[in-house]
Amino acid sequence: MTRSITHSVVVFICAVSVSLAQEASTFHQSGNSKLSIGDFEGALTDLNRAIELDATLMTAYVDRAVVLQQMGNLQKAVQDLDAAIRLDSTFALAYCNRGVLLEQQGIHTEALTDLNRALKLDAYDAVAALNRGIVYARIKDEKAALADYNHAISLNLNYARAYYQRGLLYASQNEMDKALADLNHCIELNPSDAAALCDRAVAHERKGDYKAALADFDRSATLAPSDHRTFRNRGITREKAGDVAGAIDDYTKAIELYPDYGMAHFDRGVARYRKGEKEAACADIAKAAQLNYEQAVFTLKELCD
């Protein structure tokens, strides 16, 4: 009788265990579905429940870290990736994602350690190679950054973000033709990439092709109408092309989107000064100085004292 009861208990516990695992998987899948449509609160609720039901479900920790990152809680996201790595110390994706989060918090040395580990575990991980390149670029090791961007592209010839990052690196080195080639390729692969369009516009502007620059800025502004950077940069191009009034309109839009945008206050002030609107100009430049835009401090003394 005791043997039979023990058997029944074991069967019952196993059945409950399987049921919990299945339920956890259902919540995990539901959380991922909500994540894919941008329902971060709903995704977090479901992934929390999945982990409550099965604390060994390491992919749920990785996915919850993505949700937490999107919600701006980077420290908790890192903690979830720590948990995933404790469950499996060979989980390359967890190291890669943790490296990205650490880089976003400015913890570059530890980020490189994680991305190195990810690539040691999976040498063909283009995402890890790209993100390690980004870290190298942040710490001004441009040679290593370029090598990683090249490697990422060699692993995935259609990797739009790798072309984008390499284009930015070339632009920072004033190699504008190479920058434009990469940004062109990025946009060919992803025509709706507003950031790439904005940065290609800047590259065109730096080469003096204002018409092409303005066309890209217009496309970028249509795709991302809340991006203050696009309007400020379009304003610079309009001003260089002689459209000071249009430039002021763009600087004003940038400030509406981001009231503490010191550079836009400064640029609008200088443009207004060019139009002979000294009082309004000095108010803008003073606001930029108040927002700790260093160039404004000197310009304020020069133009407005």
VEXTI-105803 format. One record per residue (C-alpha): residue in one letter; x, y, z. Coordinates in steps of 0.05 Angstrom, whole numbers, padded with zeros to 5 digits, always signed. Example, Ala and Ser with C-alpha at 12.3 -4.5 7.8 and 13.67 -1.06 7.14 Angstrom:
2
a+00246-00090+00156
s+00273-00021+00143
END
This chain:
305
m+00000+00000+00000
t+00056+00047+00018
r+00090+00032-00048
s+00026+00046-00086
i+00015+00112-00050
t+00087+00133-00064
h+00077+00117-00137
s+00012+00158-00139
v+00046+00217-00106
v+00103+00215-00154
v+00056+00211-00213
f+00016+00269-00185
i+00077+00313-00173
c+00104+00299-00243
a+00036+00314-00273
v+00033+00380-00236
s+00104+00395-00257
v+00089+00383-00330
s+00025+00424-00325
l+00063+00483-00293
a+00116+00479-00347
q+00063+00480-00401
e+00028+00539-00368
a+00094+00576-00361
s+00107+00565-00435
t+00038+00592-00453
f+00051+00656-00413
h+00120+00661-00443
q+00092+00658-00514
s+00038+00708-00496
g+00090+00755-00467
n+00131+00752-00530
s+00070+00765-00573
k+00054+00827-00532
l+00127+00849-00536
s+00125+00844-00612
i+00067+00895-00615
g+00097+00942-00564
d+00051+00924-00506
f+00107+00926-00455
e+00063+00927-00393
g+00024+00867-00417
a+00088+00830-00438
l+00119+00843-00370
t+00058+00816-00334
d+00058+00752-00375
l+00133+00741-00370
n+00131+00752-00295
r+00079+00698-00290
a+00119+00651-00335
i+00179+00658-00289
e+00137+00649-00226
l+00112+00583-00255
d+00180+00560-00280
a+00241+00594-00250
t+00287+00554-00295
l+00258+00582-00360
m+00321+00620-00379
t+00294+00646-00446
a+00238+00680-00407
y+00291+00719-00367
v+00324+00741-00432
d+00257+00763-00462
r+00237+00799-00398
a+00304+00835-00400
v+00285+00861-00469
v+00218+00887-00442
l+00253+00920-00382
q+00303+00953-00429
q+00246+00981-00471
m+00214+01007-00407
g+00280+01041-00387
n+00296+00996-00328
l+00366+00975-00349
q+00389+00952-00280
k+00332+00902-00272
a+00344+00880-00344
v+00416+00864-00327
q+00393+00825-00266
d+00349+00781-00310
l+00408+00767-00356
d+00450+00750-00295
a+00396+00699-00277
a+00397+00670-00347
i+00472+00662-00345
r+00469+00629-00277
l+00422+00578-00308
d+00467+00567-00368
s+00538+00596-00369
t+00544+00580-00444
f+00483+00621-00465
a+00516+00667-00516
l+00454+00710-00527
a+00450+00728-00454
y+00522+00751-00454
c+00511+00792-00517
n+00449+00826-00490
r+00481+00840-00423
g+00540+00870-00459
v+00493+00917-00497
l+00458+00938-00432
l+00524+00951-00397
e+00548+00993-00456
q+00484+01034-00453
q+00501+01049-00380
g+00572+01070-00398
i+00604+01008-00366
h+00649+00995-00425
t+00701+00947-00396
e+00649+00898-00370
a+00610+00905-00435
l+00671+00884-00475
t+00681+00825-00428
d+00610+00801-00442
l+00614+00812-00517
n+00681+00777-00520
r+00650+00718-00483
a+00590+00718-00531
l+00636+00715-00591
k+00679+00661-00560
l+00616+00619-00551
d+00590+00636-00621
a+00642+00664-00669
y+00588+00673-00723
d+00545+00720-00682
a+00540+00783-00725
v+00499+00819-00673
a+00553+00809-00620
a+00607+00831-00669
l+00568+00894-00686
n+00555+00912-00613
r+00627+00900-00594
g+00646+00948-00650
i+00599+01000-00621
v+00634+00993-00553
y+00702+01002-00586
a+00676+01064-00622
r+00652+01092-00556
i+00721+01084-00525
k+00753+01114-00588
d+00787+01050-00611
e+00766+01063-00683
k+00811+01009-00713
a+00779+00955-00671
a+00710+00983-00684
l+00720+00981-00759
a+00747+00910-00755
d+00684+00888-00718
y+00637+00924-00766
n+00672+00891-00824
h+00667+00824-00790
a+00592+00834-00776
i+00580+00851-00849
s+00621+00791-00873
l+00576+00747-00830
n+00512+00779-00856
l+00516+00818-00921
n+00446+00845-00910
y+00458+00872-00840
a+00432+00942-00846
r+00453+00965-00777
a+00525+00944-00789
y+00528+00987-00852
y+00496+01044-00812
q+00547+01041-00756
r+00605+01034-00804
g+00578+01094-00842
l+00577+01135-00778
l+00648+01115-00763
y+00671+01136-00833
a+00634+01202-00825
s+00670+01214-00758
q+00735+01204-00796
n+00712+01253-00850
e+00712+01198-00902
m+00646+01222-00930
d+00645+01181-00995
k+00653+01117-00955
a+00602+01141-00905
l+00552+01155-00960
a+00564+01088-00992
d+00548+01052-00927
l+00488+01096-00910
n+00462+01085-00980
h+00467+01010-00970
c+00433+01014-00903
i+00375+01053-00932
e+00369+01006-00992
l+00361+00949-00942
n+00314+00989-00897
p+00282+01048-00933
s+00243+01069-00871
d+00304+01079-00826
a+00293+01151-00805
a+00359+01155-00767
a+00399+01131-00827
l+00363+01182-00872
c+00379+01237-00822
d+00452+01218-00819
r+00457+01211-00894
a+00428+01281-00899
v+00483+01306-00853
a+00535+01272-00897
h+00505+01305-00959
e+00505+01372-00923
r+00578+01364-00904
k+00594+01352-00978
g+00555+01415-00997
d+00498+01379-01031
y+00442+01416-00997
k+00387+01392-01045
a+00401+01319-01030
a+00408+01335-00956
l+00341+01370-00952
a+00307+01313-00989
d+00333+01263-00938
f+00315+01308-00879
d+00244+01314-00907
r+00238+01238-00911
s+00267+01229-00842
a+00220+01281-00812
t+00160+01246-00844
l+00181+01179-00816
a+00200+01205-00747
p+00162+01271-00735
s+00181+01273-00661
d+00257+01270-00672
h+00283+01338-00652
r+00352+01323-00681
t+00325+01319-00752
f+00293+01388-00748
r+00354+01421-00718
n+00399+01391-00772
r+00351+01409-00827
g+00351+01480-00800
i+00427+01483-00805
t+00423+01460-00878
r+00368+01510-00894
e+00409+01566-00864
k+00471+01546-00904
a+00427+01544-00966
g+00405+01616-00952
d+00335+01601-00924
v+00343+01635-00856
a+00268+01639-00844
g+00259+01565-00858
a+00318+01551-00812
i+00286+01589-00755
d+00221+01550-00766
d+00260+01485-00760
y+00299+01507-00698
t+00232+01527-00667
k+00203+01459-00682
a+00264+01425-00651
i+00254+01467-00588
e+00180+01450-00585
l+00198+01377-00586
y+00255+01385-00536
p+00251+01450-00496
d+00319+01440-00463
y+00355+01432-00530
g+00411+01482-00519
m+00441+01476-00588
a+00375+01492-00622
h+00364+01553-00578
f+00434+01576-00597
d+00424+01563-00671
r+00358+01600-00672
g+00391+01658-00635
v+00447+01663-00686
a+00396+01659-00743
r+00353+01713-00712
y+00415+01756-00703
r+00429+01748-00777
k+00359+01774-00791
g+00370+01835-00747
e+00326+01810-00691
k+00376+01825-00636
e+00331+01823-00576
a+00300+01756-00593
a+00369+01730-00614
c+00401+01748-00548
a+00343+01716-00510
d+00355+01651-00547
i+00430+01653-00537
a+00421+01669-00464
k+00374+01608-00458
a+00427+01564-00491
a+00479+01589-00442
q+00431+01575-00385
l+00425+01504-00412
n+00502+01498-00408
y+00516+01501-00482
e+00587+01526-00476
q+00592+01563-00543
a+00532+01605-00524
v+00569+01635-00464
f+00623+01665-00508
t+00575+01686-00563
l+00529+01720-00513
k+00587+01764-00490
e+00608+01778-00561
l+00540+01795-00591
c+00496+01817-00534
d+00538+01855-00483
END
